[in-house]
Amino acid sequence: MFCLMDGKVKVAPEGTAMSHLEWFEAEGWVVAEDRQFIETTIRGAFIPARRALFIYRGIGFFFDDDVIRQARCRAADLMAALTLDPEVEVHVGPADAVVRGATYEQRQLGTIGSLARAALEPR
C-alpha cells in the first residue's frame, strides 16, 4: 500500500494486513470519522501476483484527470519507493472491478517504466 502525501510517496509497512484507513489511523494522519482525508488522498496498492499497481482516490476507488496526471508524473517516484520492475502495469481504479457487489471503472495507463520515461520527455 502507498499514498501520495505532502509531495512524497508514503509506503505502508511491508506485509501489513491493515487497510488504508487503518494504516492512516496508525500513522496519526486521520481519525476514523475523517472522511475528507480518505476522499482526497491519492492512494493505491501493488499486487505482486498480477505485477500491477492500482491507483485511486476516495472510498469509491475512483479516478479522475488529477489521479491520472499524478500517476503519470509520479511514476518514477512510485517505482523507486515501491522498488517496482519497469514492466509493472499501472492501472487507475481498484484492483477488482467488482467490490462488495458494486462495479468500478478501471483503466490501464501503461507500464510504470513507460510512464516514468514519458514524464521526462519535453512537451
C-alpha angles and dihedrals in degrees: 000000000000142000136198109238134158091356093304139097109245115199125203119232110283114262095012118159091205123116119234090261092050090048092049090050092048090052091050092240094121143012120228094260096048102107094163093070093050091044095051105034117092109227142155149151142252114230105202096192090058095036086228138129119209122201127188147135135231136018088291093058090236131163134202136174091287093054090048092047091049091048090053100043095041096045095108091048091049092047091052097042094048094035091233128178111244090243095063109122118238120216133177116218129040125320090246121047090212118050119175091340095310120114117224131196118249132185132185113225099185133264122325089241094052091048092049091050092047091052089060095050117101115249 
